[in-house]
Amino acid sequence: MDRTAREFEFSDRHFSKISAFVTAHTGILLPPAKKDMVYSRLSKHVRKLFQGSFDTFCDAIENGDDEIKELLINAITTNLTAFFREKHHFDYLKQYVFPELMLKNKTTKRIRIWSAGCSTGEEPYSLAICLHEFFNDKKDWDVKVLATDLDANVLEQAASGIYAIERLTQFSENEKKSWFTRGKVNTDLVKVKSFLQNYIVFKRLNLLHTFPMRGPFDVIFCRNVIIYFDKATQRDLFHRFSEKILPGGYMFIGHSETLFNISEQFVSVGNTIYRRQS
Ligand SMILES: C[S@@+](CC[C@H](N)C(=O)[O-])C[C@H]1O[C@@H](n2cnc3c(N)ncnc32)[C@H](O)[C@@H]1O
């Protein structure tokens, strides 16, 4: 039963059409309990573009209107993130992974990290900060982060490197000065310094699709993305991750996620930290 009185008619038939489309195109599951969430995320667009008619909105999706399909995907994805979210992952990188890669990759002097499902960029910029702290004095090392997401809006924000100053609560005043420049006109905004941006390449990528990059990666972060996927999609995804990560490479997942019964290719080495079997 619907819990809220809605401004526009939003029937179970509208909801099933929308949820079937979203699951097929993103892997994100939308059980009936998400009906209110879907309505609240879409109603403002349906008001503006379709005079409040979910019928017309669903027709546009069924007729393959690319702009509306993109609007729907961008509205439904959950983009919550933060700088140094799950800080223990970044501590682990600096304490164990980077020193190990210094030895393992000493002939190639190359390190590749993939932030898969990077949202508005706080995760790849946190990785860039760790890389900079560790590798800045090793100028002959080639270290890069590939940051990808399905949602074009969050990627655009990520690539701009511009954030509201209140997003920086995790940083000390000195750290803020080291990594960000304060806006001159709008002093409530900061921009990530360009030397950090230079570590990162942002690209749009749907994780359900074939991975176009050659890889291989030393480390993959795919955190707080698979919670919305069903088990079969998770299995397939981690199988394909295992093909892009080097033997012994590290896989970091979100705090409420697990690879138990999902992948035999990765073994647990810490709290939500895995390694690809050699
Ligand atoms: C909750 S955010 C996680 C951000 C970051 N990894 C973190 O843990 O803070 C989940 C991100 O996954 C992205 N996403 C969801 N389904 C996706 C898919 N099929 N392909 C690529 N990205 C997807 C969403 O757009 C969203 O930005």
The ligand as a Gaussian input file, in Angstrom:
#p B3LYP/6-31G(d) Opt

LIG

0 1
 C       27.066000       5.016000      -3.126000
 S       28.098000       5.495000      -4.481000
 C       29.686000       4.881000      -3.943000
 C       30.785000       5.909000      -4.118000
 C       32.144000       5.471000      -3.581000
 N       32.611000       4.279000      -4.217000
 C       32.103000       5.296000      -2.078000
 O       32.100000       4.167000      -1.585000
 O       32.065000       6.299000      -1.367000
 C       27.635000       4.275000      -5.716000
 C       28.004000       4.709000      -7.133000
 O       27.864000       3.568000      -7.991000
 C       27.415000       4.043000      -9.248000
 N       26.805000       2.935000      -9.992000
 C       25.646000       2.281000      -9.744000
 N       25.415000       1.344000     -10.675000
 C       26.451000       1.400000     -11.540000
 C       26.790000       0.686000     -12.727000
 N       26.009000      -0.280000     -13.218000
 N       27.943000       1.021000     -13.358000
 C       28.744000       2.001000     -12.864000
 N       28.486000       2.703000     -11.755000
 C       27.344000       2.418000     -11.102000
 C       26.428000       5.142000      -8.894000
 O       26.234000       6.038000      -9.968000
 C       27.092000       5.789000      -7.686000
 O       27.826000       6.929000      -8.043000

